[in-house]
Amino acid sequence: MARSIIIKLAIVLIISALGYCAFWFFKIGQVEKQVNKFISDNSQYISGEVSVSGFPASQKITIKNLKISLPVLALDNNEIIIPHLEAKSGILGTEYLVSMIEPATIQDIDGNPLAVEFASVPEIKFTIDGGNIKSFSYKDSGYKILNADKTVAYSSSSNSVLISSVFEIEKTSHKVVAQISESEGFSVVDFYKNSLEKKIIDGIKTGEVTINSAVVETHSAVDANQANSSAAQALQVNQAAVPNQVAPSATNANLATAENNPANAAPQALVAENAASANQGVVGNGSAVTPGNPQIVPDASQQGATTNSELKNTVNISFEYILTPIKQEGQASAIPDPTQIQQAPSHNNKMLKIENIEISNSMFKISVNGEMTSLPDDNLPSGGVTVKIEKMTNLTASFAKDLAQIANKLKSGAQLQINATQSPEAATSAENNAAPTNAADTTHVVANQNSSPVEDPYQVFLGKVAANLEAVSKEIAAKNAATKDDVALFDIRREKNLDFLINETPTREILGKF
């Protein structure tokens, strides 16, 4: 009798053990399959080697050589590299705690590695339920990204991200809430360079973007001296006016050029007058040199002001991303694949509901809200968003200065290339003519007729935008009745297959104002 009971109990235990083993391997297998599918479906942004373990009492997901690049170029062009990552949960658990076994690094667009130092171990969690990743959360107490020479490229005091997803038959929605506190090293000009710069350069090459065609379209029949004068005036903006450092020779050289070429007398005289007036802190029209003056923007490095890269930005983000499958005739409804969040298939309508995106610092504050929809048969999103900018003058002045600095670097680089192809004597002569005689001479004025100014179309474009950014911004902002004082509102909207409108002004018309 006792022996029979023992045999039956052993059979029950064996069956239970086999059942538990089957359950464990099935559950962990499903998790591994889900993680691998997520990586595969988002291979444009994520790659890594996945393995599972933890038998018999836990679930452990190990990911090695994990590489992540953000799908939004406006935010970053870098790649995050995590050599060894582990996520653990109980055998019946749905929430996984993530640990970085080896420290993360960042690789910039040129392939240079950047070290990451965290103030404390970040808290990372995600939940898998019903075969779907239902939530993800990240929180840290700040980190620094260091260059090879150990200087700080970027830092923040704290960061948090919460993503929650709801999967329904008719739609899939992902709610994202994030906060970044006291971030340094990323500015408005970085946003521009990551998201728009390449498109604008390509647009200039193809002729889709033209700013003052007499200058930008260098193939057109334009008098060379007139083009040189226009380019010089366009690029005499957004640099420091340091008192008592303008060399008289620069002024005399420009007056001499104007005298030798009567057709250029007025433009060259104006350039020379502005250069000389910097000695008294005024521009050619007699107005004071201020951040609001589009002709000269004080250089923060010489004035002691805070530059964009030194500003401590606080970023708050709250939006909902909704995928709605497009039903074909005779097609049954199905739940969209939750692993294709970042790269939605073309048969989905995609809607972005922006509750609030806010960037604030000591100089300005930007707030964005609205809705945009992306349709498979339209190459651009449609809908409308409202952008509110507080202290707009500060924003436009600092952004204009940054654009002018990019233009100046392009000019210097192009001049060095020309010098490299010349004889040593010609290169020295050109360098002496092109180089400023001192720190204040940053107007890139043509010193004499023998020098050959470099006229890169994109450089000229940046100079034109920098010179006119504040005036054009104020003009467009004034068309919104809610704009008041230095608080500007821009209503941006677009209907399907039409151009964008900003405060009811087409973007092409706005570009023409430069």
VMD Tcl script that draws the C-alpha trace (Angstrom):
set ca {
  {0.00 0.00 0.00}
  {2.70 2.44 1.02}
  {4.80 1.40 -1.96}
  {1.87 2.10 -4.32}
  {1.44 5.55 -2.84}
  {5.14 6.29 -3.27}
  {5.06 5.16 -6.88}
  {2.01 7.27 -7.64}
  {3.57 10.26 -5.90}
  {6.79 9.81 -7.90}
  {4.81 9.64 -11.13}
  {2.97 12.84 -10.18}
  {6.25 14.57 -9.36}
  {7.84 13.44 -12.61}
  {4.85 14.59 -14.63}
  {4.81 17.91 -12.74}
  {8.55 18.37 -13.31}
  {8.20 17.59 -16.99}
  {5.22 19.90 -17.22}
  {7.12 22.68 -15.44}
  {10.10 22.20 -17.75}
  {7.83 22.36 -20.76}
  {6.14 25.46 -19.35}
  {9.49 27.17 -18.62}
  {10.97 26.44 -22.02}
  {7.76 27.47 -23.77}
  {7.50 30.75 -21.83}
  {11.15 31.71 -22.17}
  {11.04 30.66 -25.82}
  {8.13 33.00 -26.45}
  {9.99 35.84 -24.75}
  {13.13 35.16 -26.82}
  {11.03 35.05 -29.98}
  {9.36 38.36 -29.09}
  {12.67 40.13 -28.39}
  {14.28 38.75 -31.55}
  {11.31 39.82 -33.65}
  {11.42 43.32 -32.18}
  {15.11 43.61 -33.09}
  {14.56 42.12 -36.55}
  {11.62 44.37 -37.40}
  {13.57 47.42 -36.25}
  {16.95 46.37 -37.68}
  {17.42 49.83 -39.16}
  {17.81 51.17 -35.62}
  {18.61 48.16 -33.37}
  {20.92 45.15 -33.57}
  {22.12 42.62 -31.00}
  {22.63 38.96 -30.10}
  {19.86 37.51 -27.88}
  {20.04 34.45 -25.63}
  {17.87 33.18 -22.75}
  {18.62 31.27 -19.55}
  {17.57 31.12 -15.88}
  {16.17 27.61 -15.60}
  {14.55 26.55 -13.36}
  {13.56 29.45 -11.08}
  {13.83 32.61 -13.19}
  {13.84 34.14 -16.65}
  {17.01 35.85 -17.88}
  {17.38 37.56 -21.25}
  {20.94 38.37 -22.30}
  {21.66 40.76 -25.15}
  {25.23 41.24 -26.30}
  {26.65 43.86 -28.68}
  {23.42 45.85 -28.52}
  {23.54 48.86 -30.85}
  {20.82 51.49 -30.89}
  {20.50 54.56 -33.11}
  {17.63 56.97 -32.53}
  {15.12 56.96 -35.43}
  {14.74 60.75 -35.18}
  {17.72 62.43 -36.83}
  {16.75 65.75 -35.28}
  {17.80 64.42 -31.90}
  {21.01 62.60 -32.60}
  {23.28 61.09 -35.24}
  {25.15 58.95 -32.71}
  {24.93 55.22 -32.02}
  {24.54 53.80 -28.50}
  {26.60 50.63 -27.92}
  {25.94 48.35 -24.90}
  {28.32 45.34 -24.92}
  {26.39 43.26 -22.35}
  {22.81 43.71 -21.11}
  {20.72 41.40 -18.91}
  {16.99 41.44 -18.08}
  {15.66 39.25 -15.25}
  {12.24 38.25 -13.96}
  {10.63 35.52 -11.89}
  {9.33 32.48 -13.68}
  {5.76 33.76 -13.41}
  {6.70 37.44 -13.64}
  {5.88 39.81 -16.47}
  {8.10 42.71 -15.37}
  {11.80 42.52 -16.24}
  {14.58 44.47 -14.48}
  {17.41 45.43 -16.80}
  {21.10 45.70 -15.82}
  {24.06 46.88 -17.86}
  {26.81 44.34 -17.14}
  {29.37 46.32 -19.14}
  {29.39 50.14 -19.45}
  {27.75 51.76 -22.45}
  {29.63 53.82 -25.03}
  {28.51 56.13 -27.81}
  {29.92 56.22 -31.33}
  {29.59 59.50 -33.20}
  {28.85 59.87 -36.91}
  {32.58 59.71 -37.72}
  {33.05 56.45 -35.80}
  {34.80 57.99 -32.79}
  {33.97 56.31 -29.44}
  {32.69 58.48 -26.59}
  {32.60 57.27 -22.98}
  {29.42 57.51 -20.88}
  {29.59 58.10 -17.13}
  {26.43 57.68 -15.04}
  {26.01 59.40 -11.67}
  {24.33 56.21 -10.44}
  {23.09 52.94 -11.90}
  {20.07 53.68 -14.15}
  {16.75 51.96 -13.45}
  {15.37 50.18 -16.53}
  {12.21 48.07 -16.63}
  {9.86 46.63 -19.23}
  {6.74 44.49 -19.15}
  {5.77 41.70 -21.54}
  {2.15 40.63 -21.34}
  {0.11 38.61 -23.81}
  {3.04 38.42 -26.21}
  {3.31 42.23 -26.35}
  {5.74 44.71 -24.81}
  {3.17 46.66 -22.78}
  {5.42 49.18 -21.02}
  {8.98 50.44 -20.77}
  {10.52 52.79 -18.21}
  {13.95 54.35 -17.81}
  {15.26 56.60 -15.06}
  {18.70 57.87 -14.10}
  {20.30 60.49 -11.86}
  {22.28 62.09 -14.64}
  {25.16 61.18 -16.93}
  {28.02 62.66 -18.93}
  {29.25 61.87 -22.43}
  {33.01 62.40 -22.65}
  {35.20 63.10 -25.66}
  {38.48 61.27 -26.19}
  {40.30 64.05 -24.29}
  {37.88 63.61 -21.34}
  {36.10 66.92 -21.98}
  {32.32 66.83 -21.53}
  {30.43 66.68 -24.84}
  {26.99 66.39 -23.27}
  {25.56 66.10 -19.76}
  {22.27 66.11 -17.88}
  {21.30 65.99 -14.20}
  {18.41 63.51 -14.56}
  {16.41 61.71 -17.24}
  {13.22 59.68 -17.30}
  {11.21 57.95 -20.02}
  {7.91 56.09 -19.72}
  {6.29 54.30 -22.67}
  {2.94 52.55 -22.27}
  {1.17 50.70 -25.07}
  {-2.42 49.62 -25.69}
  {-3.16 46.99 -28.35}
  {-6.65 46.89 -29.82}
  {-8.19 45.36 -32.93}
  {-8.76 48.74 -34.59}
  {-5.61 50.51 -33.46}
  {-2.38 50.38 -31.48}
  {-1.34 53.36 -29.39}
  {1.90 54.20 -27.62}
  {1.98 56.94 -25.00}
  {5.41 58.52 -24.39}
  {6.26 60.77 -21.45}
  {9.86 61.92 -20.98}
  {11.79 64.52 -19.02}
  {15.39 65.68 -19.35}
  {16.73 68.07 -16.71}
  {19.63 70.51 -17.01}
  {21.01 69.12 -20.24}
  {24.10 70.78 -21.72}
  {25.77 70.26 -25.07}
  {22.74 70.11 -27.40}
  {21.27 73.30 -28.86}
  {18.83 74.52 -31.50}
  {21.61 74.63 -34.10}
  {22.37 70.93 -33.42}
  {18.71 70.17 -34.08}
  {19.01 72.08 -37.37}
  {22.25 70.35 -38.40}
  {20.89 66.87 -37.67}
  {17.50 67.26 -39.31}
  {17.60 70.01 -41.96}
  {21.12 70.85 -43.05}
  {21.58 67.99 -45.53}
  {18.11 68.57 -47.03}
  {18.86 72.26 -47.57}
  {22.26 71.56 -49.14}
  {20.63 69.02 -51.48}
  {17.86 71.54 -52.22}
  {20.41 74.19 -53.18}
  {22.17 71.73 -55.49}
  {18.92 70.76 -57.23}
  {17.62 74.34 -57.37}
  {14.67 73.68 -55.06}
  {16.10 76.15 -52.53}
  {17.24 79.54 -53.80}
  {17.92 82.61 -51.68}
  {18.46 85.76 -53.73}
  {19.22 83.92 -56.95}
  {21.65 86.62 -58.09}
  {24.04 85.36 -55.40}
  {23.18 81.72 -54.80}
  {22.77 80.71 -58.45}
  {26.40 81.35 -59.37}
  {25.83 79.98 -62.87}
  {23.59 82.93 -63.79}
  {24.89 85.98 -65.66}
  {25.81 88.21 -62.73}
  {28.60 90.75 -62.63}
  {31.40 89.20 -60.56}
  {32.16 92.35 -58.58}
  {28.48 92.82 -57.78}
  {28.20 89.22 -56.56}
  {31.33 89.61 -54.44}
  {29.94 92.74 -52.86}
  {26.59 91.07 -52.12}
  {28.25 88.06 -50.56}
  {30.47 90.26 -48.43}
  {27.47 92.19 -47.12}
  {25.56 88.99 -46.45}
  {28.38 87.57 -44.36}
  {29.17 90.68 -42.31}
  {26.72 89.54 -39.65}
  {26.53 87.93 -36.26}
  {30.10 88.41 -35.04}
  {31.53 90.38 -32.15}
  {32.17 94.10 -32.34}
  {35.16 94.54 -30.04}
  {35.81 98.23 -29.26}
  {39.09 99.82 -30.40}
  {40.27 96.83 -32.45}
  {39.24 97.68 -36.02}
  {42.34 98.33 -38.09}
  {42.14 101.55 -40.15}
  {43.76 99.71 -43.04}
  {40.66 97.52 -43.45}
  {38.45 100.58 -43.85}
  {40.88 102.28 -46.22}
  {41.21 99.13 -48.35}
  {37.45 98.94 -48.84}
  {37.14 102.64 -49.63}
  {39.92 102.22 -52.17}
  {38.10 99.30 -53.76}
  {34.92 101.35 -54.00}
  {36.83 104.26 -55.55}
  {38.43 102.02 -58.20}
  {35.07 100.48 -59.11}
  {32.29 103.13 -59.13}
  {29.62 100.48 -59.69}
  {30.42 99.08 -56.26}
  {30.89 102.38 -54.50}
  {27.71 102.33 -52.41}
  {27.87 98.70 -51.25}
  {31.58 98.79 -50.47}
  {31.27 102.09 -48.65}
  {28.48 100.64 -46.50}
  {30.61 97.61 -45.63}
  {33.54 99.85 -44.74}
  {31.30 102.13 -42.69}
  {29.94 99.18 -40.71}
  {33.44 97.88 -40.04}
  {34.60 101.26 -38.82}
  {31.45 101.86 -36.76}
  {32.12 98.69 -34.79}
  {34.82 100.72 -33.04}
  {32.06 102.78 -31.44}
  {29.64 99.87 -30.97}
  {27.27 100.92 -33.76}
  {26.52 99.67 -37.26}
  {26.43 101.61 -40.47}
  {22.90 102.92 -40.02}
  {23.79 104.39 -36.65}
  {21.83 101.91 -34.57}
  {23.37 100.34 -31.49}
  {24.92 96.90 -31.63}
  {22.45 94.66 -29.80}
  {21.30 91.06 -29.96}
  {18.16 92.33 -31.69}
  {20.09 93.98 -34.52}
  {20.31 91.53 -37.44}
  {23.51 93.09 -38.79}
  {25.82 92.27 -35.88}
  {25.22 89.83 -33.06}
  {27.63 90.01 -30.09}
  {29.98 87.06 -29.76}
  {29.22 85.38 -26.46}
  {32.78 84.22 -26.04}
  {34.01 87.81 -26.06}
  {31.06 89.41 -24.31}
  {31.03 86.89 -21.44}
  {27.49 85.75 -22.21}
  {26.20 82.20 -22.09}
  {26.43 80.36 -25.41}
  {23.87 77.85 -26.68}
  {26.09 74.89 -25.82}
  {26.46 76.17 -22.23}
  {22.73 76.64 -21.63}
  {21.07 74.24 -19.22}
  {17.94 73.02 -20.97}
  {14.95 71.33 -19.39}
  {12.95 69.21 -21.83}
  {9.45 67.84 -21.19}
  {7.82 65.55 -23.76}
  {4.33 64.06 -23.83}
  {2.80 62.59 -26.96}
  {0.78 59.64 -28.25}
  {1.69 57.67 -31.37}
  {-1.27 55.85 -32.94}
  {-1.18 53.19 -35.67}
  {-4.42 52.45 -37.47}
  {-4.38 49.62 -40.04}
  {-5.88 50.39 -43.43}
  {-8.41 47.72 -44.32}
  {-8.33 46.32 -47.82}
  {-11.46 44.89 -49.39}
  {-12.09 41.42 -48.01}
  {-9.35 41.79 -45.38}
  {-10.23 40.89 -41.81}
  {-9.22 43.15 -38.93}
  {-6.07 42.16 -37.09}
  {-4.05 43.55 -34.23}
  {-0.98 45.39 -35.66}
  {2.39 43.87 -34.85}
  {3.55 45.68 -31.68}
  {7.21 45.14 -32.52}
  {7.08 47.56 -35.44}
  {6.69 50.73 -33.39}
  {9.53 52.68 -34.92}
  {9.14 51.56 -38.51}
  {5.44 51.20 -39.14}
  {4.39 49.38 -42.32}
  {3.01 51.43 -45.17}
  {-0.49 49.97 -44.77}
  {-0.91 51.85 -41.48}
  {-2.11 55.38 -40.96}
  {0.17 57.00 -38.38}
  {-0.97 59.82 -36.12}
  {1.16 61.81 -33.70}
  {-0.80 63.61 -30.97}
  {1.52 66.07 -29.27}
  {0.19 67.01 -25.86}
  {3.27 69.05 -25.08}
  {6.90 69.30 -26.13}
  {8.67 71.98 -24.13}
  {12.28 73.18 -24.17}
  {13.18 75.86 -21.64}
  {16.33 77.56 -20.39}
  {17.42 80.95 -19.06}
  {17.28 82.56 -22.52}
  {14.06 81.29 -24.12}
  {11.23 78.77 -23.96}
  {9.69 76.76 -26.81}
  {6.35 74.91 -26.50}
  {4.75 72.70 -29.17}
  {1.35 70.98 -29.31}
  {-0.98 69.67 -32.00}
  {-1.65 66.66 -34.24}
  {0.01 65.37 -37.41}
  {-1.06 62.41 -39.55}
  {1.07 60.45 -42.01}
  {-0.78 58.68 -44.82}
  {0.65 56.07 -47.22}
  {-0.39 58.11 -50.28}
  {1.12 61.39 -49.07}
  {4.87 62.03 -48.85}
  {4.60 64.57 -45.99}
  {2.53 64.62 -42.78}
  {-0.67 66.65 -42.68}
  {-2.41 68.35 -39.76}
  {-1.49 71.28 -37.56}
  {0.74 72.20 -34.64}
  {1.18 75.40 -32.66}
  {4.65 76.60 -31.68}
  {4.94 79.17 -28.89}
  {8.27 80.92 -28.35}
  {8.86 83.07 -25.29}
  {11.76 85.55 -25.56}
  {11.92 85.04 -29.31}
  {14.52 87.79 -29.78}
  {17.03 85.82 -27.70}
  {16.35 82.65 -29.68}
  {16.66 84.22 -33.13}
  {19.79 86.18 -32.17}
  {21.62 83.15 -30.77}
  {20.52 80.92 -33.66}
  {21.61 83.54 -36.20}
  {25.03 83.75 -34.54}
  {25.42 79.97 -34.71}
  {24.49 79.93 -38.42}
  {27.00 82.69 -39.12}
  {29.71 80.71 -37.35}
  {28.97 77.72 -39.60}
  {29.21 80.01 -42.64}
  {32.53 81.40 -41.43}
  {33.96 77.89 -40.98}
  {32.86 76.98 -44.52}
  {34.54 80.11 -45.86}
  {37.77 79.41 -43.98}
  {37.84 75.77 -45.09}
  {37.22 76.67 -48.73}
  {39.95 79.32 -48.64}
  {42.43 76.81 -47.22}
  {41.64 74.41 -50.07}
  {42.27 77.15 -52.62}
  {45.52 78.11 -50.91}
  {46.66 74.47 -51.03}
  {46.39 74.49 -54.84}
  {48.29 77.77 -55.25}
  {51.99 78.47 -55.20}
  {53.40 79.34 -51.74}
  {53.68 83.03 -52.72}
  {50.10 83.22 -54.05}
  {48.72 81.28 -51.07}
  {50.44 83.63 -48.62}
  {49.11 86.67 -50.48}
  {45.55 85.28 -50.59}
  {45.69 84.31 -46.92}
  {46.87 87.78 -45.93}
  {44.07 89.36 -47.94}
  {41.34 87.01 -46.67}
  {42.35 86.69 -43.01}
  {41.03 89.25 -40.48}
  {43.72 91.60 -39.22}
  {42.49 91.19 -35.63}
  {39.73 89.66 -33.49}
  {37.17 92.33 -34.41}
  {37.61 92.09 -38.18}
  {35.06 89.29 -38.75}
  {33.06 90.80 -41.62}
  {34.90 88.88 -44.37}
  {35.19 92.07 -46.47}
  {37.14 91.87 -49.71}
  {40.35 93.80 -49.03}
  {41.27 94.44 -52.66}
  {40.35 93.46 -56.18}
  {43.15 90.93 -56.46}
  {41.74 88.64 -53.73}
  {39.36 85.85 -54.78}
  {36.50 85.45 -52.29}
  {35.08 81.97 -51.94}
  {31.38 81.90 -52.78}
  {29.91 78.61 -51.64}
  {26.12 78.68 -52.22}
  {25.34 77.09 -48.85}
  {27.66 79.55 -47.13}
  {25.82 82.44 -48.79}
  {22.49 80.86 -47.82}
  {23.52 80.74 -44.15}
  {24.71 84.34 -44.27}
  {21.42 85.52 -45.76}
  {19.35 83.60 -43.22}
  {21.49 84.84 -40.33}
  {21.17 88.44 -41.48}
  {17.40 88.36 -41.90}
  {16.23 85.73 -39.41}
  {15.01 88.11 -36.72}
  {13.18 90.47 -39.09}
  {11.45 87.66 -41.00}
  {10.53 85.82 -37.78}
  {8.92 88.93 -36.34}
  {7.05 89.60 -39.57}
  {5.57 86.09 -39.71}
  {4.84 86.01 -35.95}
  {2.96 89.32 -36.21}
  {0.41 87.64 -38.50}
  {-0.85 85.63 -35.51}
  {-3.21 87.67 -33.34}
  {-2.00 85.85 -30.21}
  {1.57 87.13 -30.67}
  {2.38 89.78 -28.08}
  {5.61 91.60 -27.25}
  {8.43 89.03 -27.26}
  {6.07 86.02 -27.10}
  {5.53 84.68 -30.62}
  {3.00 82.10 -31.81}
  {3.28 80.16 -35.06}
  {0.40 78.03 -36.32}
  {1.88 75.45 -38.69}
  {-0.55 73.43 -40.76}
  {-0.69 71.39 -43.94}
  {-3.44 69.76 -45.92}
  {-2.89 66.58 -47.89}
  {-0.64 67.02 -50.96}
  {-0.28 70.78 -50.35}
  {2.52 72.99 -48.99}
  {3.02 73.85 -45.33}
  {1.61 77.15 -44.10}
  {3.05 79.09 -41.15}
  {0.57 81.66 -39.85}
  {-1.20 81.29 -43.22}
  {2.03 82.10 -45.11}
  {3.42 79.45 -47.52}
  {6.91 78.25 -46.69}
  {8.11 79.14 -50.20}
  {7.03 82.73 -49.64}
  {8.88 82.79 -46.30}
  {12.08 81.55 -47.96}
  {11.70 84.28 -50.54}
  {11.86 86.91 -47.81}
  {15.51 86.07 -47.21}
}
mol new
graphics top color blue
foreach p $ca { graphics top sphere $p radius 0.5 }
foreach p [lrange $ca 0 end-1] q [lrange $ca 1 end] { graphics top cylinder $p $q radius 0.2 }
display resetview
